[in-house]
Amino acid sequence: MAASLILTIVSGAVGGNMLGGGAKKLNLGTTLNSVVGAIGGGLGGIALAMFNPPGSAAPLAGMDAASSFDLFGLLSGVAAGGGAGILLTAIVAKAKTMRGGGV
């Protein structure tokens, strides 16, 4: 599970920075984009593992040493982490703007 969580955290950080680079109004700066995106990515990976149907293969099993390589598990981890990182970064940037802090 540790490798899976690292994958989603890194994907979230990349997603947060992609959002900041693409949408200048939602850019928090490289450091904050990375931190908020990584938090979102970690939460997204945990959510993906929690909502896995009972009895099915773990969606993030593709990165664990005890399992055989699973491309779907790898891609779902990247998608969940990156998407959650983008989402949380956008929410934090919008909240900061609404609060009058500017971005």
C-alpha positions as CSV (number, residue, x, y, z in Angstrom):
1,M,0.0,0.0,0.0
2,A,2.9,2.4,0.6
3,A,4.0,2.4,-3.0
4,S,0.4,3.0,-4.1
5,L,0.0,5.9,-1.7
6,I,3.3,7.5,-2.9
7,L,2.0,7.1,-6.5
8,T,-1.2,9.0,-5.7
9,I,0.6,11.7,-3.7
10,V,3.1,12.4,-6.5
11,S,0.3,12.3,-9.1
12,G,-1.7,14.8,-6.9
13,A,1.3,17.2,-6.7
14,V,1.7,17.0,-10.5
15,G,-2.0,17.6,-11.0
16,G,-1.9,20.6,-8.7
17,N,1.0,22.2,-10.6
18,M,-0.7,21.4,-13.9
19,L,-3.8,23.3,-12.8
20,G,-1.7,26.2,-11.6
21,G,0.2,26.4,-14.9
22,G,-2.9,26.1,-17.0
23,A,-5.3,28.3,-15.1
24,K,-3.4,31.4,-13.9
25,K,-6.4,32.5,-11.7
26,L,-6.1,29.3,-9.7
27,N,-2.3,29.4,-9.3
28,L,-1.2,29.3,-5.7
29,G,2.5,29.2,-6.5
30,T,4.6,26.1,-7.2
31,T,5.1,25.2,-3.5
32,L,1.5,25.6,-2.5
33,N,0.2,23.9,-5.7
34,S,2.5,20.9,-4.9
35,V,1.5,20.7,-1.2
36,V,-2.2,21.1,-1.7
37,G,-2.1,18.8,-4.8
38,A,-0.2,16.1,-2.8
39,I,-2.7,16.2,0.0
40,G,-5.6,15.9,-2.5
41,G,-3.8,13.1,-4.3
42,G,-3.3,11.2,-1.0
43,L,-6.9,11.6,-0.1
44,G,-8.0,10.5,-3.6
45,G,-5.9,7.4,-3.4
46,I,-7.4,6.5,0.0
47,A,-10.9,7.2,-1.3
48,L,-10.2,4.9,-4.3
49,A,-9.1,2.1,-2.0
50,M,-12.1,2.6,0.3
51,F,-14.8,2.5,-2.4
52,N,-13.4,-0.6,-4.0
53,P,-16.1,-3.3,-4.2
54,P,-15.6,-6.2,-1.8
55,G,-14.1,-9.2,-3.3
56,S,-12.6,-7.5,-6.3
57,A,-8.9,-6.8,-6.9
58,A,-7.5,-3.7,-5.2
59,P,-7.4,-0.9,-7.7
60,L,-4.0,0.2,-6.5
61,A,-2.5,-3.3,-6.3
62,G,-0.5,-2.7,-9.5
63,M,2.2,-0.9,-7.4
64,D,2.5,-3.2,-4.4
65,A,5.4,-5.6,-4.2
66,A,3.3,-8.5,-3.1
67,S,1.1,-8.4,-6.2
68,S,1.8,-8.9,-9.9
69,F,2.0,-5.8,-12.1
70,D,-1.4,-4.5,-13.0
71,L,-1.6,-1.7,-15.6
72,F,-5.2,-0.8,-14.6
73,G,-4.2,-0.4,-11.0
74,L,-1.3,1.9,-12.0
75,L,-3.5,4.0,-14.2
76,S,-6.3,4.2,-11.8
77,G,-3.9,5.4,-9.1
78,V,-2.5,8.1,-11.3
79,A,-6.0,9.2,-12.4
80,A,-7.4,9.3,-8.8
81,G,-4.3,11.1,-7.4
82,G,-4.1,13.6,-10.2
83,G,-7.8,14.3,-10.4
84,A,-8.1,14.7,-6.6
85,G,-5.0,16.9,-6.6
86,I,-6.5,19.2,-9.3
87,L,-9.8,19.3,-7.5
88,L,-8.4,20.2,-4.1
89,T,-6.0,22.8,-5.5
90,A,-8.9,24.5,-7.4
91,I,-11.1,24.5,-4.2
92,V,-8.3,26.0,-2.1
93,A,-7.4,28.6,-4.7
94,K,-11.1,29.6,-5.1
95,A,-11.6,29.8,-1.4
96,K,-8.5,32.0,-1.1
97,T,-9.8,34.3,-3.8
98,M,-13.2,34.5,-2.2
99,R,-11.7,35.3,1.1
100,G,-9.9,38.3,-0.4
101,G,-6.5,36.8,-0.3
102,G,-6.0,36.9,-4.0
103,V,-4.1,34.2,-5.8
